[in-house]
Amino acid sequence: MAVPKKRTSISKKRIRKNIWKNKGRRAALKAFSLAKSLSTGNSQSFLGDK
């Protein structure tokens, strides 16, 4: 099993955590935007029932 050689610094840990959080934020925003466009009927990029 892989074991880290040295402890990761707090700043590096924080950077990685923020990147991980931002990925989720971006995905949620994209999903919300798609849902909003589908509900109003303005979707142009989604193939679904109209």
Biopython code that builds the backbone (N, CA, C, O; Angstrom):
import numpy as np
from Bio.PDB.StructureBuilder import StructureBuilder

atoms = [
    (1, "MET", "N", (0.829, -1.183, 0.000)),
    (1, "MET", "CA", (0.000, 0.000, 0.000)),
    (1, "MET", "C", (0.877, 1.251, 0.000)),
    (1, "MET", "O", (1.912, 1.298, 0.666)),
    (2, "ALA", "N", (0.445, 2.267, -0.761)),
    (2, "ALA", "CA", (1.224, 3.498, -0.862)),
    (2, "ALA", "C", (1.105, 4.329, 0.413)),
    (2, "ALA", "O", (0.012, 4.565, 0.928)),
    (3, "VAL", "N", (2.252, 4.759, 0.897)),
    (3, "VAL", "CA", (2.294, 5.569, 2.114)),
    (3, "VAL", "C", (3.085, 6.838, 1.804)),
    (3, "VAL", "O", (4.170, 6.749, 1.229)),
    (4, "PRO", "N", (2.573, 8.020, 2.168)),
    (4, "PRO", "CA", (3.314, 9.254, 1.891)),
    (4, "PRO", "C", (4.627, 9.314, 2.669)),
    (4, "PRO", "O", (4.700, 8.906, 3.828)),
    (5, "LYS", "N", (5.659, 9.834, 2.005)),
    (5, "LYS", "CA", (6.966, 9.930, 2.651)),
    (5, "LYS", "C", (7.004, 11.068, 3.655)),
    (5, "LYS", "O", (7.544, 10.934, 4.753)),
    (6, "LYS", "N", (6.416, 12.194, 3.255)),
    (6, "LYS", "CA", (6.437, 13.370, 4.127)),
    (6, "LYS", "C", (5.044, 13.955, 4.244)),
    (6, "LYS", "O", (4.173, 13.703, 3.412)),
    (7, "ARG", "N", (4.853, 14.729, 5.276)),
    (7, "ARG", "CA", (3.566, 15.369, 5.535)),
    (7, "ARG", "C", (3.310, 16.481, 4.511)),
    (7, "ARG", "O", (4.208, 17.259, 4.190)),
    (8, "THR", "N", (2.085, 16.543, 4.008)),
    (8, "THR", "CA", (1.709, 17.592, 3.062)),
    (8, "THR", "C", (1.469, 18.891, 3.829)),
    (8, "THR", "O", (0.813, 18.901, 4.870)),
    (9, "SER", "N", (2.009, 19.976, 3.298)),
    (9, "SER", "CA", (1.855, 21.271, 3.975)),
    (9, "SER", "C", (0.391, 21.710, 3.963)),
    (9, "SER", "O", (-0.393, 21.298, 3.108)),
    (10, "ILE", "N", (0.050, 22.543, 4.920)),
    (10, "ILE", "CA", (-1.331, 23.020, 5.060)),
    (10, "ILE", "C", (-1.776, 23.768, 3.804)),
    (10, "ILE", "O", (-2.904, 23.602, 3.341)),
    (11, "SER", "N", (-0.877, 24.595, 3.255)),
    (11, "SER", "CA", (-1.246, 25.383, 2.074)),
    (11, "SER", "C", (-1.520, 24.485, 0.870)),
    (11, "SER", "O", (-2.466, 24.722, 0.118)),
    (12, "LYS", "N", (-0.696, 23.458, 0.688)),
    (12, "LYS", "CA", (-0.885, 22.528, -0.428)),
    (12, "LYS", "C", (-2.190, 21.755, -0.254)),
    (12, "LYS", "O", (-2.925, 21.519, -1.213)),
    (13, "LYS", "N", (-2.459, 21.368, 0.992)),
    (13, "LYS", "CA", (-3.688, 20.635, 1.308)),
    (13, "LYS", "C", (-4.908, 21.501, 1.014)),
    (13, "LYS", "O", (-5.901, 21.029, 0.458)),
    (14, "ARG", "N", (-4.819, 22.781, 1.397)),
    (14, "ARG", "CA", (-5.918, 23.733, 1.192)),
    (14, "ARG", "C", (-6.172, 23.957, -0.302)),
    (14, "ARG", "O", (-7.320, 24.026, -0.741)),
    (15, "ILE", "N", (-5.086, 24.071, -1.077)),
    (15, "ILE", "CA", (-5.204, 24.268, -2.526)),
    (15, "ILE", "C", (-5.924, 23.083, -3.161)),
    (15, "ILE", "O", (-6.849, 23.261, -3.953)),
    (16, "ARG", "N", (-5.494, 21.875, -2.807)),
    (16, "ARG", "CA", (-6.108, 20.662, -3.367)),
    (16, "ARG", "C", (-7.578, 20.551, -2.975)),
    (16, "ARG", "O", (-8.415, 20.153, -3.785)),
    (17, "LYS", "N", (-7.884, 20.903, -1.738)),
    (17, "LYS", "CA", (-9.259, 20.838, -1.241)),
    (17, "LYS", "C", (-10.143, 21.825, -1.999)),
    (17, "LYS", "O", (-11.275, 21.506, -2.360)),
    (18, "ASN", "N", (-9.614, 23.034, -2.238)),
    (18, "ASN", "CA", (-10.372, 24.050, -2.964)),
    (18, "ASN", "C", (-10.621, 23.651, -4.410)),
    (18, "ASN", "O", (-11.695, 23.914, -4.950)),
    (19, "ILE", "N", (-9.636, 23.018, -5.042)),
    (19, "ILE", "CA", (-9.811, 22.525, -6.410)),
    (19, "ILE", "C", (-10.927, 21.489, -6.433)),
    (19, "ILE", "O", (-11.784, 21.506, -7.317)),
    (20, "TRP", "N", (-10.910, 20.590, -5.459)),
    (20, "TRP", "CA", (-11.925, 19.536, -5.353)),
    (20, "TRP", "C", (-13.317, 20.135, -5.143)),
    (20, "TRP", "O", (-14.296, 19.695, -5.746)),
    (21, "LYS", "N", (-13.384, 21.150, -4.271)),
    (21, "LYS", "CA", (-14.664, 21.810, -3.998)),
    (21, "LYS", "C", (-15.178, 22.548, -5.231)),
    (21, "LYS", "O", (-16.369, 22.501, -5.539)),
    (22, "ASN", "N", (-14.271, 23.231, -5.934)),
    (22, "ASN", "CA", (-14.669, 24.004, -7.110)),
    (22, "ASN", "C", (-15.194, 23.121, -8.228)),
    (22, "ASN", "O", (-16.076, 23.529, -8.983)),
    (23, "LYS", "N", (-14.654, 21.906, -8.340)),
    (23, "LYS", "CA", (-15.163, 20.961, -9.342)),
    (23, "LYS", "C", (-16.627, 20.654, -9.069)),
    (23, "LYS", "O", (-17.452, 20.640, -9.984)),
    (24, "GLY", "N", (-16.939, 20.411, -7.814)),
    (24, "GLY", "CA", (-18.316, 20.130, -7.409)),
    (24, "GLY", "C", (-19.222, 21.322, -7.621)),
    (24, "GLY", "O", (-20.357, 21.187, -8.077)),
    (25, "ARG", "N", (-18.701, 22.501, -7.281)),
    (25, "ARG", "CA", (-19.467, 23.737, -7.459)),
    (25, "ARG", "C", (-19.808, 23.956, -8.928)),
    (25, "ARG", "O", (-20.936, 24.306, -9.274)),
    (26, "ARG", "N", (-18.798, 23.739, -9.796)),
    (26, "ARG", "CA", (-18.985, 23.921, -11.234)),
    (26, "ARG", "C", (-20.017, 22.940, -11.783)),
    (26, "ARG", "O", (-20.860, 23.310, -12.599)),
    (27, "ALA", "N", (-19.946, 21.684, -11.330)),
    (27, "ALA", "CA", (-20.890, 20.656, -11.781)),
    (27, "ALA", "C", (-22.310, 20.990, -11.335)),
    (27, "ALA", "O", (-23.264, 20.811, -12.092)),
    (28, "ALA", "N", (-22.443, 21.476, -10.102)),
    (28, "ALA", "CA", (-23.760, 21.846, -9.575)),
    (28, "ALA", "C", (-24.337, 23.030, -10.342)),
    (28, "ALA", "O", (-25.529, 23.053, -10.648)),
    (29, "LEU", "N", (-23.502, 24.002, -10.649)),
    (29, "LEU", "CA", (-23.933, 25.182, -11.389)),
    (29, "LEU", "C", (-24.389, 24.803, -12.793)),
    (29, "LEU", "O", (-25.392, 25.311, -13.296)),
    (30, "LYS", "N", (-23.627, 23.896, -13.420)),
    (30, "LYS", "CA", (-23.962, 23.428, -14.764)),
    (30, "LYS", "C", (-25.300, 22.693, -14.757)),
    (30, "LYS", "O", (-26.134, 22.898, -15.639)),
    (31, "ALA", "N", (-25.496, 21.836, -13.759)),
    (31, "ALA", "CA", (-26.741, 21.072, -13.641)),
    (31, "ALA", "C", (-27.920, 22.006, -13.387)),
    (31, "ALA", "O", (-28.992, 21.828, -13.964)),
    (32, "PHE", "N", (-27.723, 22.995, -12.531)),
    (32, "PHE", "CA", (-28.785, 23.960, -12.222)),
    (32, "PHE", "C", (-29.135, 24.782, -13.456)),
    (32, "PHE", "O", (-30.306, 25.053, -13.722)),
    (33, "SER", "N", (-28.112, 25.175, -14.202)),
    (33, "SER", "CA", (-28.312, 25.960, -15.411)),
    (33, "SER", "C", (-29.105, 25.160, -16.448)),
    (33, "SER", "O", (-30.001, 25.695, -17.101)),
    (34, "LEU", "N", (-28.770, 23.879, -16.595)),
    (34, "LEU", "CA", (-29.477, 23.008, -17.536)),
    (34, "LEU", "C", (-30.925, 22.823, -17.105)),
    (34, "LEU", "O", (-31.833, 22.878, -17.934)),
    (35, "ALA", "N", (-31.142, 22.606, -15.821)),
    (35, "ALA", "CA", (-32.498, 22.427, -15.295)),
    (35, "ALA", "C", (-33.327, 23.690, -15.512)),
    (35, "ALA", "O", (-34.510, 23.619, -15.846)),
    (36, "LYS", "N", (-32.696, 24.839, -15.321)),
    (36, "LYS", "CA", (-33.382, 26.110, -15.499)),
    (36, "LYS", "C", (-33.789, 26.306, -16.966)),
    (36, "LYS", "O", (-34.906, 26.731, -17.260)),
    (37, "SER", "N", (-32.865, 25.988, -17.876)),
    (37, "SER", "CA", (-33.161, 26.164, -19.295)),
    (37, "SER", "C", (-34.213, 25.162, -19.770)),
    (37, "SER", "O", (-35.017, 25.474, -20.648)),
    (38, "LEU", "N", (-34.209, 23.956, -19.190)),
    (38, "LEU", "CA", (-35.221, 22.959, -19.553)),
    (38, "LEU", "C", (-36.599, 23.371, -19.050)),
    (38, "LEU", "O", (-37.603, 23.164, -19.733)),
    (39, "SER", "N", (-36.644, 23.948, -17.867)),
    (39, "SER", "CA", (-37.934, 24.341, -17.289)),
    (39, "SER", "C", (-38.554, 25.525, -18.030)),
    (39, "SER", "O", (-39.776, 25.636, -18.121)),
    (40, "THR", "N", (-37.702, 26.412, -18.560)),
    (40, "THR", "CA", (-38.223, 27.567, -19.297)),
    (40, "THR", "C", (-38.437, 27.236, -20.768)),
    (40, "THR", "O", (-39.150, 27.948, -21.476)),
    (41, "GLY", "N", (-37.813, 26.146, -21.225)),
    (41, "GLY", "CA", (-37.949, 25.744, -22.631)),
    (41, "GLY", "C", (-36.960, 26.429, -23.545)),
    (41, "GLY", "O", (-37.135, 26.420, -24.764)),
    (42, "ASN", "N", (-35.922, 27.024, -22.978)),
    (42, "ASN", "CA", (-34.918, 27.726, -23.785)),
    (42, "ASN", "C", (-33.682, 26.878, -24.075)),
    (42, "ASN", "O", (-32.674, 27.399, -24.551)),
    (43, "SER", "N", (-33.750, 25.583, -23.795)),
    (43, "SER", "CA", (-32.561, 24.747, -23.978)),
    (43, "SER", "C", (-32.275, 24.560, -25.463)),
    (43, "SER", "O", (-33.177, 24.284, -26.255)),
    (44, "GLN", "N", (-31.001, 24.716, -25.827)),
    (44, "GLN", "CA", (-30.585, 24.550, -27.217)),
    (44, "GLN", "C", (-29.598, 23.402, -27.365)),
    (44, "GLN", "O", (-29.430, 22.864, -28.460)),
    (45, "SER", "N", (-28.950, 23.027, -26.280)),
    (45, "SER", "CA", (-27.904, 22.014, -26.371)),
    (45, "SER", "C", (-28.332, 20.663, -25.808)),
    (45, "SER", "O", (-27.570, 19.698, -25.870)),
    (46, "PHE", "N", (-29.545, 20.585, -25.258)),
    (46, "PHE", "CA", (-29.993, 19.343, -24.628)),
    (46, "PHE", "C", (-31.069, 18.699, -25.487)),
    (46, "PHE", "O", (-32.066, 19.336, -25.827)),
    (47, "LEU", "N", (-30.863, 17.425, -25.838)),
    (47, "LEU", "CA", (-31.845, 16.719, -26.656)),
    (47, "LEU", "C", (-32.813, 15.990, -25.748)),
    (47, "LEU", "O", (-32.454, 14.986, -25.131)),
    (48, "GLY", "N", (-34.003, 16.472, -25.663)),
    (48, "GLY", "CA", (-35.006, 15.861, -24.794)),
    (48, "GLY", "C", (-36.402, 16.187, -25.275)),
    (48, "GLY", "O", (-36.569, 16.849, -26.299)),
    (49, "ASP", "N", (-37.388, 15.738, -24.560)),
    (49, "ASP", "CA", (-38.775, 16.017, -24.924)),
    (49, "ASP", "C", (-39.085, 17.491, -24.711)),
    (49, "ASP", "O", (-38.743, 18.080, -23.685)),
    (50, "LYS", "N", (-39.730, 18.057, -25.692)),
    (50, "LYS", "CA", (-40.082, 19.478, -25.590)),
    (50, "LYS", "C", (-41.567, 19.638, -25.446)),
    (50, "LYS", "O", (-42.060, 20.761, -25.345)),
]
sb = StructureBuilder()
sb.init_structure("model")
sb.init_model(0)
sb.init_chain("A")
sb.init_seg("    ")
for serial, (resi, resn, name, xyz) in enumerate(atoms, 1):
    if name == "N":
        sb.init_residue(resn, " ", resi, " ")
    sb.init_atom(name, np.array(xyz, "f"), 0.0, 1.0, " ", f" {name:<3s}", serial, name[0])
structure = sb.get_structure()
